[in-house]
Every structure is written in C-alpha cells, then in structure tokens.
Amino acid sequence: MDNYLHNLVFGVYPYLALTIFLLGSWLRFDYAQYTWKSDSSQLLSKGGMRVASNLFHYGVLGLFGGHLVGLLTPHAVFTGIGLSDLAHQWIAILAGSVFGGLCVIGAAMLFLRRLSNPRVRVTSRHSDTWIIGWLLLTVAIGLLTIPTSISHANHGNAEVMIKLADWVQSIVYLHPQPELLLEVDGVYKLHIFLGMSVFLFFPFTRLVHVWSAPISYLMRAYQIVRTKRPSPLH
C-alpha cells in the first residue's frame, strides 16, 4: 500500500498537476479573461507593500531559476565543466538559503498583511490568501531541507541531490521513476508534493498573471522623446 501511494504521488500526480496547470490556464484565459490579472492591492494600502513584494518576487525568481537549472541540467553537463557534485550541492544550499530566506520573509509579510489589514482583507478573495499561504509553507519546508543537505555535504554525500535531479528529469522525459525517491528523507518528499501542488492550484488563483509577465518590455525599442521648442524661424 505504501509503495502504491508513493508511486501515485511521485509517478502520476506530477502529470495530473502539470496537465491541470496547462489546460486550466488555457481555459481560464479563453473563457475568463476579465479574471486574468494580478489583483494588486497596493492602492488600498502601501505600507510595507514595496518591501514585501520585492523580497517575495526576487526570492521566487531566484528559487525558480535555481531549481530549473539545477534539476533539469543533465548531470554530465556539470561534470563536463568541472563542477563536482559536492560543489554543485554547496552552491544549491547557499542559493537556496539566500533566495528562500528572501521569499519566506516577503511571503510572510504579504500573508500577514492580507489577514491584518482591514481594507486588503475585505477586498481579497479566499484564493488570494490561500495561495500565498501555500507558497509560504512550500518555501518554508524547502528551507527545512537545508540542514539535511548540509549534513549530507559534510559527509561527502551528494547522492540525494543526484536522485532528486534524476527524478525530475525522468518526469520531464515522460519516463517516470518514482523509485528514485523511495529512500529520500521525508522532508524532501513533502517539499516536492507541496511544490507540485502549486502547479495544480495555479490556474484557479491570481498566479496566472505570471503568464503575462512583461518580458518583452525589456527588449522594447527605445523611445525618442523630444521637447517642444520654439522654431528659430518664429
């Protein structure tokens, strides 16, 4: 029974979450475009909002980029550039500590603001508070994996990190290997489950505005602005 549940969570659930993530996002954009927004509450209350938002967003971007590169890059690439498994693990620990800390502080501030500020609370949907709380829990559990990772690294053991990366890549390559996580510490498994669930909840929350991030704005053409000056002929 335990193996069945394990295989269900780490062999089937990722595809369920990703399918709902993609299909749900498409359906919401197609049928409910008026709800496709970030629902910023900054106009209602600016106190601490800029600090909290910046900490949260910089932390999330750093964590997402770190997980993306660290887990999806083939192991041979790291060894090919001369980066040992232990060095890779220490980089992951350091980056995870910094960006995870920023994200937790920012998320906690935003979560408490949703609960304690009357103007923000009355205009918030349940999903707004729920998703920031879930993200806070997910990152907090991720930070709890760091002491275990440090212990592994101090003993010269990077096996768990390699197993986690191999499992993620097996999911992406449509060849799931949930058995890779059988002997992995429970705190990692809980963090993975919470993280996968973020994709499941994504289409039903304000997180959909991530799809509309103004990335093209960074590559826009320069605008030439001229001041109006009286013509020398006049």
C-alpha positions as a LaTeX table, in Angstrom:
\begin{tabular}{lrrr}
\hline
Residue & $x$ (\AA) & $y$ (\AA) & $z$ (\AA) \\
\hline
Met1 & 0.00 & 0.00 & 0.00 \\
Asp2 & 2.85 & 2.40 & 0.88 \\
Asn3 & 4.61 & 1.72 & $-2.42$ \\
Tyr4 & 1.32 & 2.20 & $-4.28$ \\
Leu5 & 0.77 & 5.60 & $-2.65$ \\
His6 & 4.38 & 6.55 & $-3.26$ \\
Asn7 & 4.13 & 5.66 & $-6.96$ \\
Leu8 & 0.84 & 7.55 & $-7.21$ \\
Val9 & 2.26 & 10.73 & $-5.67$ \\
Phe10 & 5.63 & 10.71 & $-7.44$ \\
Gly11 & 4.72 & 8.90 & $-10.64$ \\
Val12 & 1.19 & 10.02 & $-11.52$ \\
Tyr13 & 0.48 & 13.21 & $-9.54$ \\
Pro14 & 3.14 & 15.29 & $-11.35$ \\
Tyr15 & 1.37 & 14.70 & $-14.69$ \\
Leu16 & $-2.03$ & 15.45 & $-13.17$ \\
Ala17 & $-0.71$ & 18.73 & $-11.75$ \\
Leu18 & 1.03 & 19.74 & $-14.98$ \\
Thr19 & $-2.00$ & 18.86 & $-17.11$ \\
Ile20 & $-4.30$ & 21.00 & $-14.97$ \\
Phe21 & $-1.64$ & 23.72 & $-14.92$ \\
Leu22 & $-1.51$ & 23.97 & $-18.73$ \\
Leu23 & $-5.09$ & 23.11 & $-19.65$ \\
Gly24 & $-6.59$ & 25.13 & $-16.80$ \\
Ser25 & $-4.52$ & 28.20 & $-17.69$ \\
Trp26 & $-5.60$ & 27.99 & $-21.32$ \\
Leu27 & $-9.29$ & 27.59 & $-20.44$ \\
Arg28 & $-9.21$ & 30.47 & $-17.97$ \\
Phe29 & $-7.55$ & 32.76 & $-20.49$ \\
Asp30 & $-10.05$ & 31.71 & $-23.15$ \\
Tyr31 & $-13.23$ & 31.92 & $-21.07$ \\
Ala32 & $-12.49$ & 34.26 & $-18.15$ \\
Gln33 & $-10.11$ & 36.93 & $-19.39$ \\
Tyr34 & $-11.55$ & 39.55 & $-17.01$ \\
Thr35 & $-10.19$ & 37.50 & $-14.10$ \\
Trp36 & $-6.71$ & 37.29 & $-15.67$ \\
Lys37 & $-4.95$ & 39.87 & $-13.52$ \\
Ser38 & $-2.67$ & 40.22 & $-10.54$ \\
Asp39 & $-5.31$ & 41.98 & $-8.40$ \\
Ser40 & $-2.71$ & 44.23 & $-6.82$ \\
Ser41 & $-3.81$ & 45.73 & $-3.51$ \\
Gln42 & $-1.08$ & 48.37 & $-3.38$ \\
Leu43 & $-3.55$ & 51.19 & $-3.99$ \\
Leu44 & $-5.50$ & 50.12 & $-0.91$ \\
Ser45 & $-2.51$ & 50.15 & 1.41 \\
Lys46 & 1.10 & 50.94 & 0.55 \\
Gly47 & 2.57 & 50.38 & 3.99 \\
Gly48 & 5.37 & 47.82 & 3.67 \\
Met49 & 3.99 & 46.63 & 0.36 \\
Arg50 & 7.02 & 47.53 & $-1.76$ \\
Val51 & 9.50 & 45.84 & 0.56 \\
Ala52 & 7.37 & 42.71 & 0.98 \\
Ser53 & 6.59 & 42.42 & $-2.72$ \\
Asn54 & 10.21 & 42.89 & $-3.79$ \\
Leu55 & 11.52 & 40.36 & $-1.28$ \\
Phe56 & 8.90 & 37.83 & $-2.35$ \\
His57 & 9.30 & 38.27 & $-6.09$ \\
Tyr58 & 13.10 & 38.33 & $-6.10$ \\
Gly59 & 13.09 & 35.28 & $-3.88$ \\
Val60 & 10.63 & 33.39 & $-6.07$ \\
Leu61 & 12.51 & 34.24 & $-9.27$ \\
Gly62 & 15.79 & 33.11 & $-7.74$ \\
Leu63 & 14.29 & 29.86 & $-6.47$ \\
Phe64 & 12.55 & 29.10 & $-9.73$ \\
Gly65 & 15.68 & 29.77 & $-11.77$ \\
Gly66 & 17.84 & 27.77 & $-9.40$ \\
His67 & 15.51 & 24.78 & $-9.43$ \\
Leu68 & 15.15 & 24.98 & $-13.20$ \\
Val69 & 18.89 & 24.98 & $-13.86$ \\
Gly70 & 19.93 & 22.74 & $-11.01$ \\
Leu71 & 17.38 & 20.00 & $-11.55$ \\
Leu72 & 16.90 & 19.98 & $-15.32$ \\
Thr73 & 20.52 & 20.34 & $-16.42$ \\
Pro74 & 21.93 & 16.87 & $-17.20$ \\
His75 & 24.50 & 15.65 & $-14.70$ \\
Ala76 & 27.08 & 15.26 & $-17.47$ \\
Val77 & 26.97 & 18.99 & $-18.16$ \\
Phe78 & 28.06 & 19.89 & $-14.63$ \\
Thr79 & 30.85 & 17.32 & $-14.59$ \\
Gly80 & 31.84 & 18.41 & $-18.09$ \\
Ile81 & 32.53 & 21.96 & $-16.92$ \\
Gly82 & 34.49 & 20.70 & $-13.94$ \\
Leu83 & 31.84 & 21.24 & $-11.27$ \\
Ser84 & 31.89 & 18.39 & $-8.77$ \\
Asp85 & 28.74 & 17.01 & $-7.20$ \\
Leu86 & 29.66 & 18.39 & $-3.79$ \\
Ala87 & 30.44 & 21.84 & $-5.20$ \\
His88 & 27.08 & 21.76 & $-7.00$ \\
Gln89 & 25.36 & 20.82 & $-3.75$ \\
Trp90 & 27.01 & 23.63 & $-1.78$ \\
Ile91 & 26.01 & 26.15 & $-4.45$ \\
Ala92 & 22.43 & 24.87 & $-4.23$ \\
Ile93 & 22.50 & 25.13 & $-0.43$ \\
Leu94 & 23.83 & 28.69 & $-0.49$ \\
Ala95 & 21.48 & 29.92 & $-3.23$ \\
Gly96 & 18.51 & 28.16 & $-1.66$ \\
Ser97 & 19.25 & 29.71 & 1.72 \\
Val98 & 19.53 & 33.25 & 0.33 \\
Phe99 & 16.60 & 33.24 & $-2.07$ \\
Gly100 & 14.47 & 31.02 & 0.15 \\
Gly101 & 15.04 & 33.38 & 3.07 \\
Leu102 & 14.05 & 36.40 & 0.99 \\
Cys103 & 10.95 & 34.62 & $-0.26$ \\
Val104 & 9.81 & 33.45 & 3.18 \\
Ile105 & 10.21 & 36.91 & 4.70 \\
Gly106 & 8.34 & 38.56 & 1.82 \\
Ala107 & 5.61 & 35.91 & 1.72 \\
Ala108 & 5.09 & 36.10 & 5.50 \\
Met109 & 4.74 & 39.89 & 5.30 \\
Leu110 & 2.24 & 39.62 & 2.43 \\
Phe111 & 0.29 & 36.84 & 4.18 \\
Leu112 & 0.02 & 38.76 & 7.45 \\
Arg113 & $-0.96$ & 41.89 & 5.52 \\
Arg114 & $-3.84$ & 40.00 & 3.91 \\
Leu115 & $-5.06$ & 38.92 & 7.32 \\
Ser116 & $-4.45$ & 42.04 & 9.40 \\
Asn117 & $-5.17$ & 44.95 & 7.07 \\
Pro118 & $-8.97$ & 45.54 & 7.05 \\
Arg119 & $-9.05$ & 47.20 & 3.61 \\
Val120 & $-6.94$ & 44.50 & 2.00 \\
Arg121 & $-8.76$ & 41.67 & 3.76 \\
Val122 & $-12.23$ & 42.76 & 2.70 \\
Thr123 & $-11.24$ & 43.00 & $-0.97$ \\
Ser124 & $-9.25$ & 39.75 & $-1.02$ \\
Arg125 & $-10.63$ & 36.52 & $-2.35$ \\
His126 & $-10.11$ & 33.34 & $-0.37$ \\
Ser127 & $-7.80$ & 32.07 & $-3.10$ \\
Asp128 & $-5.54$ & 35.13 & $-2.66$ \\
Thr129 & $-4.83$ & 34.34 & 0.97 \\
Trp130 & $-4.77$ & 30.59 & 0.36 \\
Ile131 & $-2.14$ & 30.63 & $-2.38$ \\
Ile132 & 0.26 & 32.99 & $-0.60$ \\
Gly133 & $-0.07$ & 30.81 & 2.49 \\
Trp134 & 0.62 & 27.68 & 0.44 \\
Leu135 & 3.67 & 29.27 & $-1.20$ \\
Leu136 & 4.93 & 30.34 & 2.23 \\
Leu137 & 4.55 & 26.78 & 3.54 \\
Thr138 & 6.23 & 25.31 & 0.44 \\
Val139 & 9.29 & 27.53 & 0.70 \\
Ala140 & 9.49 & 27.15 & 4.47 \\
Ile141 & 9.58 & 23.35 & 4.12 \\
Gly142 & 12.19 & 23.82 & 1.40 \\
Leu143 & 14.36 & 25.72 & 3.89 \\
Leu144 & 13.95 & 22.83 & 6.34 \\
Thr145 & 15.69 & 20.56 & 3.81 \\
Ile146 & 18.86 & 22.67 & 4.07 \\
Pro147 & 20.16 & 21.25 & 7.40 \\
Thr148 & 19.77 & 17.74 & 5.97 \\
Ser149 & 21.53 & 18.77 & 2.77 \\
Ile150 & 24.38 & 20.34 & 4.78 \\
Ser151 & 24.71 & 17.12 & 6.77 \\
His152 & 24.93 & 15.12 & 3.53 \\
Ala153 & 27.51 & 17.54 & 2.08 \\
Asn154 & 29.65 & 17.46 & 5.23 \\
His155 & 29.84 & 13.69 & 4.86 \\
Gly156 & 30.79 & 13.99 & 1.19 \\
Asn157 & 27.45 & 12.61 & 0.05 \\
Ala158 & 25.63 & 14.19 & $-2.91$ \\
Glu159 & 23.57 & 11.11 & $-3.73$ \\
Val160 & 20.23 & 12.62 & $-2.69$ \\
Met161 & 20.74 & 15.71 & $-4.85$ \\
Ile162 & 21.52 & 13.49 & $-7.85$ \\
Lys163 & 18.45 & 11.35 & $-7.18$ \\
Leu164 & 16.22 & 14.42 & $-6.99$ \\
Ala165 & 17.57 & 15.74 & $-10.30$ \\
Asp166 & 17.25 & 12.33 & $-11.96$ \\
Trp167 & 13.64 & 12.04 & $-10.77$ \\
Val168 & 12.68 & 15.49 & $-12.10$ \\
Gln169 & 14.30 & 14.70 & $-15.44$ \\
Ser170 & 12.50 & 11.35 & $-15.60$ \\
Ile171 & 9.19 & 13.19 & $-15.25$ \\
Val172 & 10.10 & 15.71 & $-17.96$ \\
Tyr173 & 11.27 & 12.96 & $-20.31$ \\
Leu174 & 7.96 & 11.10 & $-19.77$ \\
His175 & 9.72 & 8.14 & $-18.20$ \\
Pro176 & 8.77 & 8.50 & $-14.51$ \\
Gln177 & 10.95 & 6.75 & $-11.96$ \\
Pro178 & 9.28 & 7.24 & $-8.56$ \\
Glu179 & 11.51 & 4.52 & $-7.12$ \\
Leu180 & 14.36 & 7.06 & $-7.12$ \\
Leu181 & 12.69 & 8.81 & $-4.18$ \\
Leu182 & 11.93 & 5.75 & $-2.08$ \\
Glu183 & 14.91 & 6.22 & 0.26 \\
Val184 & 14.87 & 10.03 & 0.20 \\
Asp185 & 14.20 & 11.83 & 3.50 \\
Gly186 & 10.55 & 12.68 & 4.15 \\
Val187 & 11.18 & 16.45 & 4.29 \\
Tyr188 & 12.26 & 16.39 & 0.64 \\
Lys189 & 9.17 & 14.42 & $-0.35$ \\
Leu190 & 6.89 & 16.85 & 1.47 \\
His191 & 8.57 & 19.81 & $-0.23$ \\
Ile192 & 8.18 & 18.15 & $-3.62$ \\
Phe193 & 4.50 & 17.41 & $-3.02$ \\
Leu194 & 3.80 & 20.98 & $-1.93$ \\
Gly195 & 5.71 & 22.32 & $-4.93$ \\
Met196 & 3.81 & 20.13 & $-7.39$ \\
Ser197 & 0.55 & 21.27 & $-5.85$ \\
Val198 & 1.40 & 24.89 & $-6.68$ \\
Phe199 & 1.08 & 23.92 & $-10.36$ \\
Leu200 & $-2.26$ & 22.25 & $-9.59$ \\
Phe201 & $-3.68$ & 25.39 & $-7.94$ \\
Phe202 & $-2.08$ & 27.81 & $-10.41$ \\
Pro203 & $-4.98$ & 28.23 & $-12.92$ \\
Phe204 & $-7.50$ & 28.94 & $-10.16$ \\
Thr205 & $-5.57$ & 31.76 & $-8.49$ \\
Arg206 & $-4.01$ & 35.13 & $-9.23$ \\
Leu207 & $-0.78$ & 33.34 & $-10.16$ \\
Val208 & $-1.98$ & 33.22 & $-13.77$ \\
His209 & $-0.63$ & 36.75 & $-14.20$ \\
Val210 & 2.83 & 35.14 & $-14.37$ \\
Trp211 & 1.99 & 34.09 & $-17.93$ \\
Ser212 & 1.60 & 37.78 & $-18.79$ \\
Ala213 & 4.88 & 38.96 & $-17.28$ \\
Pro214 & 6.07 & 41.91 & $-19.42$ \\
Ile215 & 9.29 & 40.22 & $-20.56$ \\
Ser216 & 9.05 & 41.84 & $-24.00$ \\
Tyr217 & 9.21 & 45.22 & $-22.24$ \\
Leu218 & 12.89 & 44.58 & $-21.52$ \\
Met219 & 13.59 & 44.21 & $-25.25$ \\
Arg220 & 11.45 & 47.09 & $-26.45$ \\
Ala221 & 12.79 & 49.69 & $-28.86$ \\
Tyr222 & 13.98 & 52.93 & $-27.35$ \\
Gln223 & 11.52 & 55.78 & $-27.43$ \\
Ile224 & 12.79 & 59.13 & $-28.66$ \\
Val225 & 11.20 & 61.92 & $-26.68$ \\
Arg226 & 11.66 & 65.47 & $-27.92$ \\
Thr227 & 10.71 & 68.60 & $-26.06$ \\
Lys228 & 8.71 & 71.24 & $-27.86$ \\
Arg229 & 10.94 & 74.17 & $-28.62$ \\
Pro230 & 10.01 & 77.29 & $-30.50$ \\
Ser231 & 11.09 & 77.20 & $-34.12$ \\
Pro232 & 14.05 & 79.54 & $-34.88$ \\
Leu233 & 12.01 & 80.89 & $-37.81$ \\
His234 & 9.37 & 82.29 & $-35.48$ \\
\hline
\end{tabular}
